[in-house]
Amino acid sequence: MFDLIPLLVPLSIWDPFIAVGSAIMRPLYWVVSGLLVLFHSLLSPVFGADSGWTWALSIVSLTVVIRVALIPLFVKQIKSSRQMQLLQPKVRELQKKYGHDREKLGQETMKLYKDHNANPLASCLPLLLQMPIFLALFRVLDGASREIPRGHWLEIHPELLTSLHEATIFGARISSTFLSVGFAGGITATHVVTVVLILAMTATLFVTQLQLMRKNMPPEALTGPFAQQQKMMLYLFPIIFAVGGVNFPIGVLIYWLASNLWTMGQQFYVIRRNPAPGTPAYEAWEERRKDKLARKEAHRAPSTPSAAATAESGVVRGTTNGNGSAPTVTEPTDGPRVVRQQPRKQTRSQRKL
């Protein structure tokens, strides 16, 4: 089975594109290598300059920086995906009405998206923008596995290139791939670490997509072509990533896993705090909001004394009467209430007289 993988995803297919786009990729090599070297210098005093954990955590830190920079696009992606979900009932109506005329159906569908300011491609923007960075990181680590410097900072610091090439975690070089080590010596640490990372990466991707479908999609959107597309992504993408993962260096898999974990946590926060209307997550959010308001009302109620409780205490406090006399005091009695007027306080001139 593994013999067929190079035929399915041959790395050489990228060479012409990389050669043509080298002028575009070079600035990305500079940024990726610069961030790696920066975080490596910050973590070296803690773990050691040649430690694999220093380089692995540098890759994770690089991932965090990239994902933080993409947060505005993620917000735009969420809004676009939500708008597309809410438009699905109208899209199905158009399909029923113009199902016999595909050209007219396409025109009316695009008009519907334009009228509601929805862009079907907006949800792909973060992924598309990550791909050049992903490719740059792959090329930097692939060069490290062959001791070929890619990126300005690794070119001027060859000792860092050697350190990256030799760095290991759990006995596996982070610059090695599953297929590059072969099976001549049996199962190695590289095989084990790669399989664990691929499984973790695939699981996080599956959970993220499943969480989106079950909690943040309206029930009516779970039927029809859109639902079929989502189900295909749910099962197909993890398989593609799992199969293709054996071609990537361990360092790239670390980046991929860290990025998936970020996506899963980010999506969980958005679904919990700002769910799409008409979804199970929105209903749960409404229930939490009602419970919170009920607790606030229950907390406020005992702090305000009722009129009955005030009368029971036997004293009604108020301001002075209009004629300047002291306020009346109601004293509790067993019979009818007796209202006693408090004596008026004499002034100093009256006391002299």
Rosetta silent file (secondary structure, phi, psi, omega in degrees, C-alpha in Angstrom):
SEQUENCE: MFDLIPLLVPLSIWDPFIAVGSAIMRPLYWVVSGLLVLFHSLLSPVFGADSGWTWALSIVSLTVVIRVALIPLFVKQIKSSRQMQLLQPKVRELQKKYGHDREKLGQETMKLYKDHNANPLASCLPLLLQMPIFLALFRVLDGASREIPRGHWLEIHPELLTSLHEATIFGARISSTFLSVGFAGGITATHVVTVVLILAMTATLFVTQLQLMRKNMPPEALTGPFAQQQKMMLYLFPIIFAVGGVNFPIGVLIYWLASNLWTMGQQFYVIRRNPAPGTPAYEAWEERRKDKLARKEAHRAPSTPSAAATAESGVVRGTTNGNGSAPTVTEPTDGPRVVRQQPRKQTRSQRKL
SCORE:     score description
SCORE:     0.000 S_00000001
   1 L     0.000  -45.651 -177.581    0.000    0.000    0.000 S_00000001
   2 H   -67.730  -20.964  177.765    2.727    2.446    0.965 S_00000001
   3 H   -67.727  -23.916 -178.850    4.445    1.746   -2.361 S_00000001
   4 H   -83.818  -16.324 -174.877    1.494    3.419   -4.121 S_00000001
   5 H   -62.345  -45.453  177.734    1.659    6.615   -2.074 S_00000001
   6 H   -59.521  -28.615  177.612    4.500    8.249   -4.065 S_00000001
   7 H   -73.689  -33.544  179.985    2.439    7.560   -7.188 S_00000001
   8 H   -73.187  -43.354 -177.965   -0.641    9.172   -5.629 S_00000001
   9 L  -130.809   73.883 -179.931    1.134   12.275   -4.318 S_00000001
  10 L   -73.292  128.317 -178.629    4.508   12.624   -6.047 S_00000001
  11 H   -69.161  -25.889 -177.337    6.542   15.457   -4.580 S_00000001
  12 H   -64.569  -19.417 -179.239    8.337   16.036   -7.894 S_00000001
  13 H   -64.042  -23.460 -178.676    5.113   17.439   -9.328 S_00000001
  14 H   -81.493  -17.504 -172.225    5.710   20.596   -7.289 S_00000001
  15 H   -57.698  -47.248  178.700    9.203   21.237   -8.707 S_00000001
  16 H   -60.696  -40.373 -179.535    8.163   23.170  -11.868 S_00000001
  17 H   -67.405  -38.172  179.683    5.778   25.348   -9.850 S_00000001
  18 H   -68.291  -38.229  178.904    8.409   25.961   -7.186 S_00000001
  19 H   -65.356  -42.147 -179.797   10.990   26.874   -9.820 S_00000001
  20 H   -68.404  -39.815 -175.981    8.604   29.305  -11.489 S_00000001
  21 L   -95.604   19.394 -177.613    7.451   30.809   -8.199 S_00000001
  22 H   -62.772  -34.796  179.237   10.860   30.981   -6.508 S_00000001
  23 H   -65.996  -32.500  178.347   10.861   34.771   -6.710 S_00000001
  24 H   -78.417  -38.081 -175.663    7.499   34.811   -4.872 S_00000001
  25 H   -75.409  -24.799 -176.119    8.472   32.130   -2.378 S_00000001
  26 H   -58.592  -44.775  175.858   11.795   33.677   -1.397 S_00000001
  27 H   -60.728  -34.140  177.343   10.216   36.404    0.815 S_00000001
  28 H   -68.857  -38.377  173.944    8.156   33.689    2.512 S_00000001
  29 H   -58.553  -41.147 -178.732   11.332   31.651    3.106 S_00000001
  30 H   -62.998  -44.826 -178.791   12.818   34.782    4.666 S_00000001
  31 H   -67.266  -48.377 -177.524    9.800   35.264    6.981 S_00000001
  32 H   -62.260  -48.439 -179.550    9.492   31.583    7.971 S_00000001
  33 H   -65.373  -36.606  179.136   13.205   31.127    8.617 S_00000001
  34 H   -64.216  -43.746  178.500   13.340   34.463   10.473 S_00000001
  35 H   -66.349  -39.741  178.155   10.479   33.519   12.821 S_00000001
  36 H   -61.184  -46.104 -179.417   11.989   30.076   13.422 S_00000001
  37 H   -66.302  -38.731  179.098   15.369   31.581   14.300 S_00000001
  38 H   -61.038  -52.944 -179.326   13.730   34.243   16.504 S_00000001
  39 H   -67.907  -30.651  176.126   11.758   31.751   18.580 S_00000001
  40 H   -63.407  -40.883  179.557   14.734   29.385   18.635 S_00000001
  41 H   -67.844  -31.662  179.187   16.862   32.119   20.204 S_00000001
  42 H   -75.421  -33.049 -176.101   14.145   32.801   22.808 S_00000001
  43 H   -93.106  -15.857 -177.964   13.690   29.127   23.743 S_00000001
  44 H   -57.829  -42.443  179.160   17.344   28.056   23.604 S_00000001
  45 H   -62.098  -21.332 -177.262   18.130   29.212   27.179 S_00000001
  46 H   -89.129  -49.186 -173.760   15.292   26.995   28.436 S_00000001
  47 H  -107.803  -15.519 -176.078   15.685   23.752   26.468 S_00000001
  48 L   107.055  144.846 -174.070   19.092   24.091   24.832 S_00000001
  49 L   -65.586  -33.111 -175.664   20.127   25.331   21.404 S_00000001
  50 L  -101.818    8.061 -178.534   20.245   21.876   19.784 S_00000001
  51 L   -73.240  139.768  176.050   17.197   20.380   21.491 S_00000001
  52 H   -65.218  -29.737  178.823   14.430   19.065   19.263 S_00000001
  53 H   -69.129  -30.310  175.366   11.894   20.553   21.670 S_00000001
  54 H   -63.143  -45.803 -179.850   13.367   23.990   21.056 S_00000001
  55 H   -71.330  -38.616  179.828   12.779   23.620   17.332 S_00000001
  56 H   -63.122  -44.848  178.850    9.376   21.930   17.787 S_00000001
  57 H   -70.089  -27.553  174.407    8.123   24.722   20.065 S_00000001
  58 H   -65.500  -38.729  177.025    9.551   27.273   17.632 S_00000001
  59 H   -66.430  -41.306  177.647    7.357   25.718   14.933 S_00000001
  60 H   -62.963  -42.609  178.548    4.336   25.854   17.272 S_00000001
  61 H   -63.312  -39.307  175.412    5.092   29.523   18.047 S_00000001
  62 H   -59.696  -42.017  178.907    5.331   30.204   14.320 S_00000001
  63 H   -60.910  -44.485 -179.500    1.901   28.589   13.919 S_00000001
  64 H   -61.378  -43.694  179.711    0.398   30.803   16.626 S_00000001
  65 H   -60.620  -43.679 -179.114    1.778   33.955   14.992 S_00000001
  66 H   -64.595  -44.977 -177.146    0.328   32.952   11.626 S_00000001
  67 H   -69.345  -34.878  175.556   -3.083   32.080   13.035 S_00000001
  68 H   -63.378  -40.991  179.073   -3.298   35.294   15.076 S_00000001
  69 H   -64.607  -26.109 -177.981   -2.532   37.251   11.900 S_00000001
  70 L   -92.450    3.235 -178.302   -5.371   35.385   10.140 S_00000001
  71 H   -57.902  -44.905  177.918   -8.023   36.119   12.800 S_00000001
  72 H   -57.573  -38.362  177.617   -9.645   38.980   10.766 S_00000001
  73 H   -69.484  -33.464  177.543   -9.987   36.613    7.815 S_00000001
  74 H   -64.553  -41.395  177.826  -11.402   33.946   10.110 S_00000001
  75 H   -60.969  -42.657  178.325  -14.085   36.366   11.299 S_00000001
  76 H   -64.752  -38.308  178.057  -14.937   37.125    7.678 S_00000001
  77 H   -63.151  -43.453  179.489  -15.029   33.402    6.943 S_00000001
  78 H   -61.582  -45.443 -179.694  -17.440   32.768    9.841 S_00000001
  79 H   -62.449  -41.985 -179.632  -19.781   35.546    8.683 S_00000001
  80 H   -66.739  -43.468  179.578  -19.721   34.254    5.114 S_00000001
  81 H   -63.297  -40.224  179.193  -20.333   30.638    6.161 S_00000001
  82 H   -64.617  -41.531  179.412  -23.219   31.731    8.396 S_00000001
  83 H   -65.196  -38.966  178.696  -24.771   33.747    5.585 S_00000001
  84 H   -64.759  -38.981  178.594  -24.442   30.787    3.224 S_00000001
  85 H   -63.901  -43.813 -178.061  -26.172   28.504    5.750 S_00000001
  86 H   -68.475  -22.698 -179.124  -29.071   30.916    6.203 S_00000001
  87 H   -88.601   -6.747 -176.664  -29.506   31.162    2.425 S_00000001
  88 H   -58.266  -41.280  177.059  -29.736   27.400    1.887 S_00000001
  89 H   -59.149  -40.246  178.640  -33.590   27.292    2.094 S_00000001
  90 H   -69.305  -34.125  176.802  -33.813   29.975   -0.624 S_00000001
  91 H   -64.540  -39.964  178.738  -31.216   28.135   -2.725 S_00000001
  92 H   -66.725  -34.839  175.971  -33.345   24.975   -2.556 S_00000001
  93 H   -63.605  -41.107  177.413  -36.385   26.968   -3.648 S_00000001
  94 H   -64.904  -36.250  179.045  -34.436   28.199   -6.671 S_00000001
  95 H   -65.575  -38.628  177.025  -33.367   24.633   -7.430 S_00000001
  96 H   -68.234  -36.087 -175.422  -36.977   23.490   -7.423 S_00000001
  97 H   -78.525  -40.578 -175.349  -38.038   26.423   -9.589 S_00000001
  98 H  -117.660   25.732 -178.193  -35.193   26.427  -12.129 S_00000001
  99 L   -61.022  -26.190 -178.706  -33.941   22.839  -11.845 S_00000001
 100 L   -81.561  -16.457 -177.528  -34.659   22.267  -15.553 S_00000001
 101 L  -123.795   96.753 -175.616  -32.566   25.303  -16.635 S_00000001
 102 H   -66.665  -34.486  179.160  -29.055   25.164  -15.215 S_00000001
 103 H   -65.759  -46.108  179.016  -28.004   28.476  -16.737 S_00000001
 104 H   -65.513  -37.617  178.173  -30.974   30.312  -15.249 S_00000001
 105 H   -62.188  -42.866  178.288  -30.410   28.535  -11.925 S_00000001
 106 H   -63.066  -41.885 -179.593  -26.789   29.718  -11.866 S_00000001
 107 H   -65.028  -45.670 -178.686  -27.789   33.300  -12.650 S_00000001
 108 H   -68.049  -35.332  178.663  -30.508   33.416   -9.974 S_00000001
 109 H   -66.429  -44.441  178.478  -28.237   31.798   -7.405 S_00000001
 110 H   -65.889  -35.516  176.928  -25.462   34.330   -8.001 S_00000001
 111 H   -65.226  -39.582  178.058  -28.025   37.137   -7.848 S_00000001
 112 H   -62.257  -44.792  178.917  -29.252   35.786   -4.501 S_00000001
 113 H   -63.238  -39.619 -178.759  -25.693   35.733   -3.136 S_00000001
 114 H   -68.168  -41.759 -179.775  -25.056   39.251   -4.414 S_00000001
 115 H   -63.526  -31.148 -178.092  -28.287   40.655   -2.911 S_00000001
 116 L  -103.314   11.777  176.797  -27.397   39.213    0.509 S_00000001
 117 L    54.699   44.073  178.462  -23.680   40.079    0.289 S_00000001
 118 L  -108.716  138.621 -179.272  -22.659   36.409    0.509 S_00000001
 119 L  -125.185  110.640 -178.201  -19.472   35.060   -1.047 S_00000001
 120 L   -61.316  -23.584 -177.118  -19.158   31.271   -1.432 S_00000001
 121 L   -89.019  -10.467 -176.166  -15.369   31.585   -1.764 S_00000001
 122 H   -64.637  -30.358 -179.594  -14.840   33.652    1.394 S_00000001
 123 H   -69.703  -14.892 -179.328  -14.796   30.532    3.586 S_00000001
 124 H   -94.405   -8.065 -174.025  -11.749   29.281    1.658 S_00000001
 125 H   -59.159  -48.880 -179.860   -9.632   32.423    2.124 S_00000001
 126 H   -58.634  -40.323  179.558   -7.819   31.412    5.347 S_00000001
 127 H   -65.473  -42.393 -179.241   -6.948   28.018    3.868 S_00000001
 128 H   -65.452  -37.499  179.710   -5.759   29.554    0.593 S_00000001
 129 H   -74.290  -25.328  177.116   -3.595   32.099    2.418 S_00000001
 130 H   -75.943  -26.119 -174.216   -2.108   29.400    4.616 S_00000001
 131 H   -60.243  -45.242  176.787   -1.048   27.253    1.672 S_00000001
 132 H   -61.760  -37.669  178.567    1.937   29.433    0.594 S_00000001
 133 H   -67.176  -41.635  177.222    3.115   29.586    4.217 S_00000001
 134 H   -60.197  -44.410  179.831    2.635   25.840    4.550 S_00000001
 135 H   -65.371  -38.993  178.470    4.613   25.285    1.344 S_00000001
 136 H   -63.992  -43.859  178.178    7.364   27.649    2.523 S_00000001
 137 H   -64.010  -40.513  177.724    7.673   25.804    5.838 S_00000001
 138 H   -59.841  -44.886 -177.670    7.708   22.480    3.990 S_00000001
 139 H   -67.867  -37.159  178.794   10.504   23.663    1.712 S_00000001
 140 H   -64.247  -45.648 -179.281   12.543   25.062    4.625 S_00000001
 141 H   -73.903  -33.671  175.925   12.294   21.793    6.584 S_00000001
 142 H   -65.366  -37.927  175.253   12.731   19.689    3.452 S_00000001
 143 H   -66.420  -36.809  177.952   15.903   21.645    2.749 S_00000001
 144 H   -63.862  -35.697  179.367   17.034   21.071    6.339 S_00000001
 145 H   -65.675  -23.698  177.791   16.570   17.315    5.880 S_00000001
 146 L  -109.287    8.604 -179.431   19.046   17.527    2.962 S_00000001
 147 L    58.411   41.499  174.752   21.125   20.262    4.637 S_00000001
 148 L  -110.686  115.279 -177.630   20.141   22.778    1.946 S_00000001
 149 L   -72.514  129.097  173.756   19.580   26.245    3.440 S_00000001
 150 L  -128.466  121.105 -174.670   16.355   27.925    2.375 S_00000001
 151 L   109.158  138.502 -173.881   15.685   31.333    3.852 S_00000001
 152 H   -56.631  -42.186 -172.205   18.065   34.182    4.568 S_00000001
 153 H   -72.203  -29.692  175.474   18.464   33.455    8.276 S_00000001
 154 H   -81.538  -22.840  177.357   19.440   29.831    7.765 S_00000001
 155 H   -72.169  -38.254 -178.301   21.793   30.820    4.955 S_00000001
 156 H   -88.679   -7.649  176.918   23.781   33.204    7.161 S_00000001
 157 L  -126.726   75.384 -177.640   23.670   30.824   10.156 S_00000001
 158 H   -62.391  -25.700  178.368   24.746   27.399    8.836 S_00000001
 159 H   -66.238  -31.282  176.501   25.169   26.116   12.385 S_00000001
 160 H   -70.944  -34.411  176.664   21.413   26.586   12.909 S_00000001
 161 H   -63.001  -43.560  177.616   20.728   24.603    9.729 S_00000001
 162 H   -64.174  -41.095  179.166   22.817   21.732   11.085 S_00000001
 163 H   -62.767  -42.636  178.470   21.059   21.980   14.451 S_00000001
 164 H   -65.278  -38.474 -179.611   17.627   21.847   12.765 S_00000001
 165 H   -65.288  -38.083 -174.776   18.704   18.895   10.643 S_00000001
 166 H   -93.458  -11.401 -174.804   19.928   16.876   13.639 S_00000001
 167 L   -64.179  140.590 -178.235   17.253   17.893   16.205 S_00000001
 168 E  -132.153  150.871  168.476   15.096   15.043   17.487 S_00000001
 169 E  -129.574  130.662 -176.589   11.944   14.546   19.562 S_00000001
 170 L    53.678   32.560  176.888   11.238   11.107   21.025 S_00000001
 171 L    83.503    4.203 -179.077   14.233    9.841   19.050 S_00000001
 172 E  -115.665  134.940  177.171   12.929   11.017   15.648 S_00000001
 173 E   -69.787  134.481 -179.414   14.439   13.810   13.574 S_00000001
 174 L   -76.147   -7.200  176.361   11.942   16.581   12.953 S_00000001
 175 L   -96.620   -0.574 -177.450   13.395   16.997    9.446 S_00000001
 176 L   -94.637  157.563  175.524   12.690   13.351    8.480 S_00000001
 177 L  -114.187  166.279 -179.823    9.625   11.889    6.752 S_00000001
 178 L   -59.756  -41.844 -175.294    7.933    8.516    7.171 S_00000001
 179 L   -82.445  -25.039 -174.129    9.139    7.300    3.779 S_00000001
 180 L   -69.396  -28.273 -177.175   12.653    8.765    3.880 S_00000001
 181 L   -82.960  -19.439  178.627   13.895    6.488    6.692 S_00000001
 182 L    69.722 -175.324 -177.852   12.726    3.273    4.982 S_00000001
 183 L  -123.380   17.660 -179.326   12.101   -0.060    6.664 S_00000001
 184 L   -61.856  -36.806  179.815   15.531   -1.639    6.362 S_00000001
 185 L   -97.537   15.781 -178.529   16.039   -1.374   10.133 S_00000001
 186 L    84.134 -161.650  179.407   12.420   -2.219   10.989 S_00000001
 187 L   -74.125  124.942 -178.421    9.997    0.138   12.711 S_00000001
 188 L  -110.031  173.799  177.592   11.864    3.234   13.881 S_00000001
 189 H   -62.580  -32.697  178.498   11.016    6.163   16.141 S_00000001
 190 H   -62.667  -42.379  178.059   10.393    8.261   13.024 S_00000001
 191 H   -61.426  -46.094 -176.388    7.658    5.861   11.885 S_00000001
 192 H   -64.946  -49.351 -178.157    5.988    5.876   15.299 S_00000001
 193 H   -62.854  -40.383  179.776    6.116    9.659   15.798 S_00000001
 194 H   -63.605  -45.053 -179.494    4.883   10.281   12.250 S_00000001
 195 H   -63.657  -42.224  179.079    1.917    7.905   12.632 S_00000001
 196 H   -62.061  -44.195  179.906    0.969    9.431   16.009 S_00000001
 197 H   -65.664  -39.759  179.305    1.092   12.956   14.570 S_00000001
 198 H   -64.916  -43.478  178.666   -0.931   11.934   11.500 S_00000001
 199 H   -62.990  -43.977  179.176   -3.596   10.269   13.669 S_00000001
 200 H   -65.106  -41.010  179.320   -3.783   13.302   15.980 S_00000001
 201 H   -63.851  -43.778  179.776   -3.911   15.666   13.008 S_00000001
 202 H   -67.099  -40.372 -179.791   -6.667   13.641   11.331 S_00000001
 203 H   -64.361  -43.911 -179.835   -8.681   13.337   14.564 S_00000001
 204 H   -65.251  -37.522  177.748   -8.605   17.083   15.253 S_00000001
 205 H   -65.976  -42.182  179.702   -9.685   17.827   11.691 S_00000001
 206 H   -64.015  -46.141 -179.307  -12.548   15.318   11.940 S_00000001
 207 H   -63.244  -40.357  179.923  -13.739   16.650   15.325 S_00000001
 208 H   -61.725  -46.332 -179.491  -13.621   20.255   14.066 S_00000001
 209 H   -69.194  -38.717  178.945  -15.741   19.479   11.020 S_00000001
 210 H   -65.595  -39.232  178.101  -18.160   17.290   13.014 S_00000001
 211 H   -61.196  -40.022  179.493  -18.561   20.029   15.638 S_00000001
 212 H   -66.022  -42.374 -176.400  -19.485   22.496   12.895 S_00000001
 213 H   -71.488  -40.549 -173.619  -22.071   20.186   11.312 S_00000001
 214 H   -81.135  -30.796 -171.823  -23.789   19.039   14.511 S_00000001
 215 H  -110.622  -31.533 -171.408  -23.902   22.286   16.468 S_00000001
 216 L  -120.113   31.372  174.026  -23.652   25.287   14.152 S_00000001
 217 L  -130.864  133.689  178.562  -25.730   24.276   11.137 S_00000001
 218 L   -64.966  150.433 -177.302  -29.543   24.593   10.927 S_00000001
 219 H   -55.085  -38.111 -178.391  -31.414   21.280   10.535 S_00000001
 220 H   -67.696  -21.197  179.216  -32.630   22.180    7.041 S_00000001
 221 H   -80.012   -7.911 -179.148  -29.014   22.672    5.916 S_00000001
 222 H   -88.081    9.027  175.419  -28.235   19.037    6.739 S_00000001
 223 L  -126.679  154.865  178.356  -30.150   17.880    3.678 S_00000001
 224 L    94.074 -173.581 -175.960  -29.495   18.469    0.020 S_00000001
 225 H   -60.771  -37.579 -179.282  -26.304   19.091   -1.972 S_00000001
 226 H   -62.211  -41.657  178.990  -24.753   21.346    0.672 S_00000001
 227 H   -65.523  -39.576  178.161  -25.056   18.622    3.297 S_00000001
 228 H   -62.956  -37.803  177.609  -23.547   16.072    0.934 S_00000001
 229 H   -64.620  -42.137  179.158  -20.622   18.401    0.349 S_00000001
 230 H   -64.852  -41.645  178.779  -20.098   18.814    4.088 S_00000001
 231 H   -65.594  -37.183  177.653  -20.242   15.060    4.672 S_00000001
 232 H   -63.197  -43.315  177.774  -17.747   14.498    1.879 S_00000001
 233 H   -64.773  -35.783 -177.330  -15.364   17.003    3.488 S_00000001
 234 H   -61.282  -39.974 -175.031  -15.950   15.361    6.875 S_00000001
 235 H  -103.340  -28.845 -174.354  -14.697   11.966    5.721 S_00000001
 236 H   -80.286  -45.196 -176.488  -12.618   12.666    2.623 S_00000001
 237 H   -60.724  -45.755  177.439  -10.265   15.399    3.832 S_00000001
 238 H   -59.165  -35.209  179.105   -8.963   13.472    6.859 S_00000001
 239 H   -67.297  -42.466  179.559   -8.235   10.505    4.591 S_00000001
 240 H   -61.990  -46.079 -179.211   -6.369   12.706    2.104 S_00000001
 241 H   -66.380  -35.428  179.811   -4.321   14.337    4.868 S_00000001
 242 H   -67.323  -42.231 -179.921   -3.620   10.979    6.490 S_00000001
 243 H   -70.105  -44.204 -178.596   -2.375    9.464    3.233 S_00000001
 244 H   -73.474  -18.754 -175.987   -0.397   12.529    2.198 S_00000001
 245 H   -63.241  -23.624 -178.734    1.089   13.025    5.673 S_00000001
 246 H   -69.624  -13.550  179.376    3.695   10.308    5.153 S_00000001
 247 H   -90.604   -8.765 -173.830    5.392   12.589    2.609 S_00000001
 248 L  -101.265  144.991  174.855    5.845   15.516    5.002 S_00000001
 249 L   -61.146  155.168 -179.240    8.662   16.090    7.507 S_00000001
 250 H   -58.298  -36.511  178.711    7.750   15.699   11.162 S_00000001
 251 H   -60.639  -38.122  177.810    8.232   19.445   11.652 S_00000001
 252 H   -68.633  -37.917  177.589    5.529   20.163    9.055 S_00000001
 253 H   -64.948  -35.110  175.697    3.188   17.689   10.777 S_00000001
 254 H   -62.966  -44.688  176.816    3.789   19.548   14.054 S_00000001
 255 H   -59.593  -44.444 -177.402    2.788   22.777   12.326 S_00000001
 256 H   -64.613  -44.173  179.355   -0.286   21.105   10.853 S_00000001
 257 H   -63.981  -44.695  179.117   -1.379   19.609   14.181 S_00000001
 258 H   -62.154  -38.788  178.789   -0.894   22.910   16.024 S_00000001
 259 H   -66.908  -40.392  177.813   -2.907   24.715   13.345 S_00000001
 260 H   -64.562  -40.690  178.457   -5.747   22.152   13.600 S_00000001
 261 H   -63.619  -40.865  177.207   -5.822   22.492   17.391 S_00000001
 262 H   -61.290  -46.052 -179.696   -6.022   26.279   17.044 S_00000001
 263 H   -60.944  -42.716 -178.974   -8.882   25.948   14.550 S_00000001
 264 H   -63.532  -45.983  178.748  -10.767   23.539   16.820 S_00000001
 265 H   -66.757  -40.779  179.593  -10.448   25.816   19.862 S_00000001
 266 H   -64.152  -42.211  179.616  -11.265   28.946   17.879 S_00000001
 267 H   -68.739  -38.409  177.489  -14.357   27.342   16.371 S_00000001
 268 H   -60.051  -42.482  179.518  -15.503   26.032   19.771 S_00000001
 269 H   -63.564  -44.718 -177.650  -15.295   29.589   21.169 S_00000001
 270 H   -66.527  -43.170 -179.028  -17.239   31.073   18.247 S_00000001
 271 H   -64.441  -37.115 -178.330  -19.948   28.384   18.330 S_00000001
 272 H   -75.852  -39.895 -173.911  -20.419   28.802   22.088 S_00000001
 273 H   -95.173  -25.693 -176.111  -20.342   32.611   22.230 S_00000001
 274 L  -144.709   63.857 -175.732  -21.753   33.643   18.837 S_00000001
 275 L   -73.716  161.237  177.751  -23.695   30.747   17.257 S_00000001
 276 L   -75.756  138.669  179.061  -25.643   30.980   14.023 S_00000001
 277 L   -59.927  144.686  177.482  -29.412   31.558   14.468 S_00000001
 278 L    81.112   13.112 -178.919  -31.625   28.515   14.051 S_00000001
 279 L  -112.353  160.723  174.799  -28.939   26.012   15.069 S_00000001
 280 H   -56.143  -36.296  178.770  -28.683   23.682   18.087 S_00000001
 281 H   -65.013  -35.587  178.880  -25.801   25.818   19.356 S_00000001
 282 H   -68.278  -40.120  177.462  -28.021   28.923   19.212 S_00000001
 283 H   -63.061  -41.558  177.910  -30.761   27.183   21.206 S_00000001
 284 H   -65.311  -36.932  178.385  -28.205   26.151   23.839 S_00000001
 285 H   -65.839  -39.530  177.607  -26.892   29.734   23.929 S_00000001
 286 H   -63.527  -41.890  178.703  -30.458   31.045   24.453 S_00000001
 287 H   -62.803  -43.031  178.369  -30.988   28.614   27.338 S_00000001
 288 H   -63.594  -38.674 -179.918  -27.733   29.719   28.994 S_00000001
 289 H   -66.520  -42.406  178.813  -28.723   33.371   28.562 S_00000001
 290 H   -64.476  -41.946  178.451  -32.165   32.803   30.132 S_00000001
 291 H   -62.896  -38.528  179.559  -30.633   30.892   33.047 S_00000001
 292 H   -65.678  -43.187  178.366  -28.153   33.694   33.602 S_00000001
 293 H   -64.885  -39.472  179.522  -30.905   36.337   33.658 S_00000001
 294 H   -64.104  -39.671  178.154  -32.994   34.204   36.039 S_00000001
 295 H   -65.646  -37.689  178.252  -30.046   33.885   38.428 S_00000001
 296 H   -64.971  -42.977  179.769  -29.511   37.648   38.341 S_00000001
 297 H   -64.900  -40.263  179.107  -33.182   38.309   39.135 S_00000001
 298 H   -66.705  -30.624  179.161  -33.124   35.779   41.970 S_00000001
 299 H   -74.976  -33.403 -178.835  -30.012   37.436   43.382 S_00000001
 300 H   -76.115  -34.628 -170.942  -31.548   40.925   43.280 S_00000001
 301 H   -56.020  -49.684 -177.698  -34.942   40.030   44.859 S_00000001
 302 H   -66.875  -19.227 -175.617  -33.871   39.478   48.529 S_00000001
 303 H   -77.718  -14.432 -179.494  -31.847   42.702   48.609 S_00000001
 304 L  -106.767  111.796 -178.017  -34.973   44.957   48.251 S_00000001
 305 L   -68.653  139.813  179.617  -37.233   44.930   51.406 S_00000001
 306 L   -79.190  164.622  179.492  -40.935   44.652   50.680 S_00000001
 307 H   -65.172  -37.383 -179.429  -43.549   47.129   51.994 S_00000001
 308 H   -64.126  -39.952 -179.875  -45.064   44.421   54.209 S_00000001
 309 H   -67.053  -34.752  179.246  -41.706   43.728   55.811 S_00000001
 310 H   -68.584  -42.117  178.456  -41.191   47.452   56.456 S_00000001
 311 H   -65.962  -34.357  179.957  -44.614   47.842   58.084 S_00000001
 312 H   -64.031  -31.537 -178.253  -43.928   44.744   60.175 S_00000001
 313 H   -71.479  -21.115  173.829  -40.834   46.384   61.593 S_00000001
 314 L    93.127    0.916 -178.602  -42.992   49.166   63.042 S_00000001
 315 L  -131.611  126.662  174.079  -41.057   52.184   61.717 S_00000001
 316 L  -113.782  113.089 -176.310  -41.787   54.173   58.599 S_00000001
 317 L   -92.772  144.172  178.105  -38.972   56.581   57.885 S_00000001
 318 L  -155.778 -171.142  179.489  -39.502   59.692   55.823 S_00000001
 319 L   -86.797  174.172  178.432  -38.498   63.284   55.380 S_00000001
 320 L   -67.026  152.654  177.249  -39.585   66.131   57.623 S_00000001
 321 L   -67.331  167.879 -178.420  -43.123   67.401   57.258 S_00000001
 322 L   -64.208  -27.906 -178.733  -43.821   70.551   55.322 S_00000001
 323 L   -87.676    7.313  176.419  -44.204   72.594   58.555 S_00000001
 324 L    90.633   -4.007  179.863  -40.742   71.564   59.739 S_00000001
 325 L   -74.908  165.327 -179.307  -41.977   69.079   62.335 S_00000001
 326 L   -70.494  158.240 -178.524  -40.374   65.696   62.759 S_00000001
 327 L   -67.506  155.608  176.861  -41.714   62.778   60.724 S_00000001
 328 L   -76.249  149.863 -179.721  -44.510   60.644   62.089 S_00000001
 329 E  -123.027  128.550  178.192  -43.657   57.251   63.518 S_00000001
 330 E   -96.848  119.352 -178.757  -45.985   54.311   63.312 S_00000001
 331 E  -105.054  138.836 -178.772  -45.630   52.003   66.294 S_00000001
 332 L   -70.485  137.611  174.846  -46.928   48.451   66.227 S_00000001
 333 L  -138.007  164.953  178.375  -49.897   47.713   68.508 S_00000001
 334 L   -76.781  -25.736 -179.655  -52.257   44.843   68.939 S_00000001
 335 L  -101.651 -148.082  178.918  -55.232   47.082   68.133 S_00000001
 336 L   -63.753  152.925 -178.881  -55.685   49.909   65.672 S_00000001
 337 L   -65.531  140.031  177.546  -52.559   51.784   64.678 S_00000001
 338 E  -112.706  119.825 -179.613  -51.709   54.783   66.876 S_00000001
 339 E   -99.772  117.598 -176.859  -49.940   57.613   65.128 S_00000001
 340 E  -108.247  127.647  179.122  -47.935   59.751   67.535 S_00000001
 341 L   -82.926  127.004  179.177  -46.700   63.181   66.473 S_00000001
 342 L   -72.032  138.727  178.773  -43.117   63.781   67.542 S_00000001
 343 L   -61.980  143.312 -178.196  -42.590   67.035   69.564 S_00000001
 344 L   -78.477  138.399 -178.165  -41.141   69.860   67.582 S_00000001
 345 L   -75.129  129.990 -179.658  -37.616   70.821   68.470 S_00000001
 346 L   -78.196  148.192  177.102  -37.327   74.367   69.987 S_00000001
 347 L   -82.217  170.669 -179.099  -34.934   76.860   68.532 S_00000001
 348 H   -64.116  -40.325 -178.939  -32.266   78.635   70.656 S_00000001
 349 H   -66.968  -34.129  178.430  -34.224   81.958   70.750 S_00000001
 350 H   -69.604  -35.574  178.899  -37.360   80.186   71.996 S_00000001
 351 H   -67.699  -33.354  178.277  -35.402   78.495   74.791 S_00000001
 352 H   -65.188  -38.488 -179.816  -34.047   81.923   75.982 S_00000001
 353 L   -69.889    0.000    0.000  -37.595   83.261   76.282 S_00000001
